[in-house]
Amino acid sequence: MAEALVLDGVAIEDTFAEAFGMRATRLVVTAASPTWARHAAQTFTGFATSVIACGCEAAIERELQPGETPDGRPGVSILLFALSAKDLQKQLDRRTGQCILTCPTTAAYGGIAADAAKEWLGLGRSLRYFGDGWQIAKRIAGRRYWRVPVMDGEFLCEDTVATIKAIGGGNFLIVARDQSAALAAAERAVAAIEPLWNVILPFPGGVVRSGSKVGSKYRVLPASTNDAYCPTLVGLVPTKLPPGAGAVLELVIDGLDADSIALAMAEGIRAACRDGTRRGVLAITAGNYGGKLGPHHFHLHRILGALP
């Protein structure tokens, strides 16, 4: 591995995470209780880990208290990312219609400030047709909403939501002695990142075990296993693993801006490294493709140096 700084005994490789441009929106879902808001959000964000196969990347950003939502009810904020506004619109329509409209007591609102908008996506203007002609438009404080009759009353949603330029693919890899040590470090990192605004960890529990490289020996696949970090392939392929490494886990971070991703990476790395050598963490590195994947580069040494 390249020259590294050391954090709590853990080597931090002098490399960068390579990320790419995306489009994103924030959706605020409210309901009669936190339980029903979370049911809707969890269903909405299902099968949304990677644009490679899912068409989008999405996750719950955070739970919201009644004082933080447009209608004074408990809620959840969701961040949804795609490679284009067109793809984002398709995912927003399908997921809201199938997962939020269907969920008891819910309502849906845009969560990106109008002055930050680069473009607008339809929300209620698409879903209103489910009302079969009985839907009603209402304008409040300059914003348009739709009231759609459903069997438990009405589904209220905003007519449009803003979309902005965003970043996908911020990441870091935790290299550890064994699977248990890697997983414990990843869980510490996830816990440190989850309270932060403007970022999500789209993979299951925030963690990826099947890190990928660009390309494959099979032409039909755009990506395949990152063999340089697979412990079972040491001696069979060129490896990037240090001696004694038995497992690697990755955290992928999508964010609304570069500063939010850098902060999340730094907080996550520091948490993963906490008392790291005793806990079996050997090194921290990042996934990049020599600058060929995307223009956003998050250098590990720089982002760690930016925080006290």
C-alpha positions as a printed Julia matrix, in Angstrom:
308×3 Matrix{Float64}:
   0.0     0.0     0.0
   1.09    3.61   -0.57
   2.54    5.84    2.12
  -0.02    6.28    4.88
  -0.81    8.41    7.88
  -1.87    6.56   11.01
  -5.08    7.11   12.96
  -5.41    5.22   16.25
  -2.88    2.74   14.91
  -4.73    2.24   11.61
  -2.94    3.07    8.35
  -4.84    5.53    6.13
  -3.75    5.1     2.54
  -2.81    8.22    0.61
  -5.49    7.8    -2.06
  -8.86    9.22   -3.04
 -12.46    8.1    -3.44
 -13.67    8.79   -6.95
 -17.28    9.98   -7.24
 -19.53   11.08  -10.08
 -22.27   13.58  -10.79
 -25.93   12.74  -10.15
 -29.28   14.49   -9.81
 -31.11   14.34   -6.5
 -34.25   15.35   -4.69
 -35.42   15.22   -1.09
 -38.91   13.93   -0.33
 -40.55   14.56    3.03
 -43.11   11.9     3.96
 -45.41   12.46    6.92
 -48.0    10.22    8.54
 -50.2     9.89   11.58
 -47.33    8.23   13.47
 -43.57    7.77   13.07
 -44.2     4.07   12.44
 -46.33    4.67    9.34
 -44.0     7.35    7.99
 -41.11    4.89    8.29
 -43.12    2.07    6.69
 -43.67    4.27    3.63
 -40.05    5.43    3.49
 -38.58    1.95    3.89
 -40.76    0.61    1.09
 -39.96    3.6    -1.15
 -36.21    3.09   -0.71
 -36.24   -0.66   -1.3
 -34.05   -1.99   -4.15
 -32.28    1.36   -4.5
 -28.67    0.55   -3.69
 -26.92    1.27   -6.98
 -27.66    2.84  -10.34
 -25.78   -0.09  -11.88
 -28.9    -2.26  -11.61
 -31.56   -0.38   -9.65
 -31.85    2.78  -11.73
 -31.48    4.96   -8.63
 -29.92    5.17   -5.19
 -32.06    6.11   -2.21
 -32.25    5.87    1.57
 -33.8     7.49    4.58
 -31.88   10.64    5.46
 -33.35   11.06    8.94
 -36.54   10.96   10.98
 -38.31   14.29   11.47
 -40.14   15.65   14.48
 -43.59   17.26   14.01
 -42.05   20.72   14.28
 -39.8    19.98   11.28
 -42.49   18.95    8.77
 -44.88   21.0     6.57
 -48.05   19.62    8.2
 -46.88   19.33   11.82
 -46.94   15.53   11.84
 -44.09   13.06   12.4
 -42.16   12.31    9.24
 -39.13   11.01    7.42
 -36.88   12.67    4.86
 -35.72   10.59    1.91
 -32.91   11.38   -0.53
 -33.31    9.98   -4.04
 -30.45   10.02   -6.58
 -30.29    9.13  -10.28
 -27.98    9.8   -13.2
 -30.37   12.22  -14.93
 -33.48   14.27  -14.22
 -35.41   11.96  -16.56
 -34.39    8.87  -14.6
 -35.11   10.65  -11.33
 -38.62   11.54  -12.51
 -39.37    7.93  -13.46
 -38.22    6.61  -10.09
 -40.05    9.33   -8.16
 -43.34    8.61   -9.95
 -43.18    4.84   -9.53
 -41.94    4.75   -5.96
 -44.26    7.46   -4.65
 -47.26    5.96   -6.4
 -46.61    2.42   -5.25
 -45.09    2.99   -1.81
 -46.37    6.28   -0.36
 -49.78    6.8    -1.98
 -50.61    3.24   -0.89
 -49.48    3.65    2.73
 -52.14    4.62    5.3
 -52.28    8.26    6.49
 -49.28    9.5     4.49
 -48.63   12.8     2.71
 -45.66   13.79    0.52
 -43.82   17.1     0.14
 -40.71   18.44   -1.53
 -37.73   18.97    0.75
 -35.35   21.0    -1.43
 -35.65   24.78   -1.08
 -37.04   26.47   -4.18
 -34.08   28.87   -4.41
 -31.71   25.89   -4.68
 -33.63   24.22   -7.49
 -31.98   23.53  -10.83
 -35.06   21.86  -12.26
 -38.5    20.75  -11.13
 -40.0    17.26  -11.14
 -43.69   16.41  -11.19
 -45.11   14.76   -8.1
 -48.79   15.46   -7.53
 -49.25   16.52  -11.13
 -48.6    12.9   -12.07
 -50.22   11.09   -9.13
 -53.4    13.19   -9.23
 -54.82   11.08  -12.06
 -55.32    8.25   -9.59
 -58.19   10.38   -8.28
 -60.14    9.57  -11.46
 -61.38   13.13  -11.82
 -62.2    13.71   -8.15
 -58.78   15.15   -7.32
 -58.66   18.79   -6.19
 -55.81   21.32   -6.51
 -55.13   23.81   -3.74
 -52.57   26.62   -3.55
 -51.12   27.54   -0.13
 -48.42   30.2     0.37
 -47.55   30.12   -3.31
 -47.16   26.32   -3.49
 -49.59   24.01   -5.25
 -50.88   20.79   -3.69
 -53.18   17.99   -4.76
 -55.83   16.27   -2.64
 -56.48   12.79   -4.0
 -59.41   10.79   -2.55
 -58.4     7.39   -1.13
 -60.18    4.89    1.07
 -58.9     6.25    4.4
 -59.6     9.89    3.46
 -57.26   11.93    1.24
 -53.71   11.67    0.02
 -52.1    15.12    0.04
 -48.99   15.76   -2.01
 -47.12   18.68   -3.47
 -47.52   19.38   -7.18
 -43.77   19.54   -7.92
 -40.47   18.95   -6.13
 -37.08   20.49   -6.83
 -34.08   18.59   -8.15
 -30.45   19.7    -7.82
 -27.04   18.56   -8.98
 -25.54   16.09   -6.52
 -22.74   13.55   -6.11
 -22.75    9.78   -5.91
 -20.06    7.3    -5.05
 -18.12    8.82   -2.17
 -16.61    5.84   -0.4
 -14.01    4.27    1.84
 -12.9     0.7     2.46
 -12.23   -0.84    5.84
  -9.49   -3.49    5.74
  -9.58   -5.73    8.8
  -8.16   -8.87   10.34
 -11.38  -10.84    9.89
 -15.06  -10.48    9.05
 -16.15   -9.72   12.62
 -13.62   -6.91   12.99
 -14.56   -5.4     9.63
 -18.27   -5.52   10.42
 -17.88   -3.96   13.87
 -15.81   -1.11   12.37
 -18.36   -0.59    9.6
 -21.18   -0.43   12.15
 -19.28    2.23   14.12
 -18.83    4.22   10.9
 -22.51    3.96    9.97
 -23.56    5.13   13.44
 -21.31    8.2    13.08
 -22.67    9.1     9.63
 -26.39    8.49   10.15
 -27.1    11.71   12.13
 -25.65   13.89    9.36
 -27.8    15.88    6.94
 -27.51   15.84    3.13
 -26.0    12.35    2.83
 -27.21    8.77    2.65
 -25.68    5.3     2.76
 -27.76    3.47    0.14
 -26.59   -0.11    0.7
 -28.06   -2.59    3.22
 -27.37   -1.29    6.71
 -25.1     1.27    5.04
 -22.43   -1.33    4.21
 -21.22   -3.05    1.01
 -19.41   -6.38    0.99
 -19.49   -6.82   -2.8
 -17.31   -3.88   -3.78
 -16.9    -3.7    -7.54
 -14.43   -2.7   -10.2
 -15.34   -1.28  -13.6
 -15.72   -3.95  -16.28
 -15.71   -7.73  -16.34
 -14.45  -10.7   -18.34
 -18.11  -11.16  -19.24
 -19.17   -8.56  -21.78
 -22.72   -8.26  -20.47
 -21.55   -6.96  -17.07
 -20.52   -3.31  -16.58
 -18.94   -4.13  -13.2
 -17.6    -7.15  -11.35
 -16.05   -8.17   -8.04
 -13.17   -6.01   -6.84
 -10.74   -8.94   -6.88
  -7.78   -6.9    -5.6
  -9.58   -6.69   -2.24
 -10.94  -10.26   -2.08
  -9.03  -12.22    0.62
  -9.82  -15.59   -0.97
  -8.08  -14.52   -4.19
  -4.73  -13.56   -2.65
  -2.06  -15.39   -4.64
  -4.37  -15.82   -7.62
  -4.66  -12.17   -8.69
  -2.64   -9.02   -7.95
  -3.76   -7.99   -4.47
  -3.93   -4.67   -2.64
  -4.38   -6.28    0.75
  -1.75   -5.97    3.5
  -0.5    -9.09    5.29
  -3.02  -10.5     7.76
  -6.11   -9.01    6.07
  -9.08  -11.37    6.14
 -12.02   -9.13    5.23
 -12.87   -5.8     3.59
 -16.11   -3.82    3.81
 -17.0    -0.62    1.98
 -19.2     2.35    2.8
 -20.67    4.22   -0.18
 -21.92    7.76    0.43
 -24.19    9.84   -1.8
 -24.61   13.52   -0.97
 -26.17   16.76   -2.05
 -22.76   18.49   -2.1
 -19.06   17.73   -1.81
 -18.63   19.2     1.68
 -21.35   16.94    3.1
 -19.73   13.84    1.61
 -16.27   14.84    2.85
 -17.62   15.38    6.37
 -19.43   12.03    6.33
 -16.33   10.22    5.11
 -14.14   11.83    7.75
 -16.56   11.1    10.58
 -17.03    7.53    9.38
 -13.32    6.83    9.03
 -12.55    8.2    12.46
 -15.28    6.06   14.01
 -14.07    2.96   12.17
 -10.52    3.54   13.41
 -11.44    4.19   17.03
  -9.16    1.91   19.08
  -8.76    0.21   15.72
  -5.65   -1.93   16.09
  -6.97   -3.61   19.23
 -10.24   -4.25   17.41
  -8.58   -5.74   14.37
  -8.77   -2.85   11.87
  -5.63   -2.8     9.71
  -6.11   -0.05    7.14
  -8.48    2.4     5.47
  -8.42    2.95    1.73
 -10.82    4.06   -1.01
 -12.11    2.97   -4.38
 -11.0     4.88   -7.45
 -10.36    4.18  -11.09
  -7.51    6.55  -11.84
  -9.84    9.47  -12.41
 -11.76    7.75  -15.22
 -15.08    7.27  -13.38
 -15.95   10.76  -12.19
 -14.63   14.27  -11.56
 -15.19   14.38   -7.79
 -12.13   13.18   -5.85
 -12.18   12.9    -2.08
  -8.58   12.54   -0.87
  -8.5    10.69    2.43
  -5.56   12.59    3.93
  -7.08   15.95    3.01
 -10.54   15.3     4.39
  -9.16   13.91    7.64
  -6.9    16.95    7.97
  -9.88   19.28    7.58
 -11.38   18.18   10.91
  -9.88   18.69   14.36
